[in-house]
Amino acid sequence: MEYTAQILILIYIIITFLYSATEKIFQWKQSIDYYQSHFKNTFMEKFIPPSLLIVIFLEVIMVTLSLIGIYNLIQFNDMAFGYYGLVVAAITLLGLMIGQRIAKDYSGAMLITVYFMLTVFGIFLMQ
C-alpha cells in the first residue's frame, strides 16, 4: 500500500481522539470534576465546561477529517483531508499542552509532546 505510514498515523489519531471525545461526552460530570481539580487555583478553573466543549468539538472535527482522509487516500490518492485533520490535531495538542503548563503538570505536558511529534511527522508526510 502506497500510504501505509500516513494511514497508520491517521488511525492512531482517530483512536486517540475518538476515545477521548466519547469519554468526555459520556462521563461529562466526572470530566468536569477531574479538570476542575486539575486546574484548581488557576484562572482556568472557572472555564472548564466551555473549554471541554471546545476540545470535544475539535476532537470530533479531527476524527471526521481523518476518517475522510483515510478514505480519500485509499480511493483517490488525495491527502488533503488527512493533512487538515492532522493540522487540527496539532493545534489542539498545542492548546492542551498550554493547559498542562498552566496547571503546572509538566509531566502531562511532556506526554502531550509525544503525540505532538507524531502529529507533526504525519503533517510532514502529508505534504
N, C-alpha and C positions, 0 to 999 in steps of 0.2 A: 504494500500500500504506500502510495506516494507521500502522504501527510501523516504518518504514524505519530511522530512526536507532537505535532500540533493537536491532533485529535486526543491523544492521551492527556495533554495538559488541559484541554477544554473539558474532558471528562472529569479530571481531578477538581477543576474549578466548580463544575456542576455539582459533584458530590458534596464538596465542602460547603458551598453556599446554599444549596437546596436544603441540606440538613440544618444549617444554621437558621435559615428563614423559617422553616417549619417548626423548629424548636421554639423560636421566639413567638411565633403565632400561637401554637398550641399550649405553650407554657408561659403565657403572657405575664401573669401575676408573679410567677417565680422569676422571670427575666427582669421585670421591673425591680423586684426586691433585691436581686443579685446586683444589678448595676447601680442602684441607689446606695447599696452598701459599698460597692467598689469605688464609687465616686464621692463617698462621704467626705464632707469638709472641703469640697471643691465647688466652683461655680456650676459645674455640670450636673450636680446632684438634682437641681430643680428642672433640668431639661431632659431627663431620662425618657419619659414616654414619647415626646416628639422625636427625639434622637433615634430611638428604636424604630419608630415608624419610617424614618428616612433610611435607616440601614436596611430594613426589610424591603423597602421599595427598591433600593439599589441592588440588593441581592436577587430579587425577582427579575429585574432588568438584565443583570449579568447572566443569570441562568438561562433566560429566554434567548438572549443574543448568542450565548454559547451553544445552546441546542440547535438553533437555526444555523449557526456557524459550522457545526459538525455536518449537518445535512448538506449545506452548500459546498463544503469541502469535498465530500464524497460524490455528490451529484454533478457539480459544476466547476470544480477546482477553484472556487471563489473563497477567498479568505476574509472578506470584508466584515461579515457579521462576527466571526470568531475574533478578529482583531478588535472590534469595538467592544465585545464582551470582556476581553482582557483589559482594555483601557479602563472600562468602568470598574473592573475588579481592582486594578492598580490604584485608581483614585479612592475607592472605598477603603482599601487597605491603608493608604496614607492617612485617611481620616481616623481609622481605628487605631493606628499607631500613635497619632497625636493624642487621642483619648487615653491610651495607656500611659503616655508620658505625663499627661495632666494628673492622672491617678497615681503617679509615681510607681507604676507597676513596670519596672524596667525589664524584668524577665518576660512579661507578657508582650512588651514592645519588641523584644528580641525575637520571640516566636513569630510574630507577625512579619518580621523581616524575611523569614524563610519563605513564607507564602508570597511575599512581595517579589523576592528574587525569582521564583518560579514563574510568576506572572510576567515580569519584565522579560524574562527569557522567552516566554511564549509570544510576547509582543514582537520581540526581535525576530523570531522565526516566521511570524506572520507578515513581515514587511517585504 
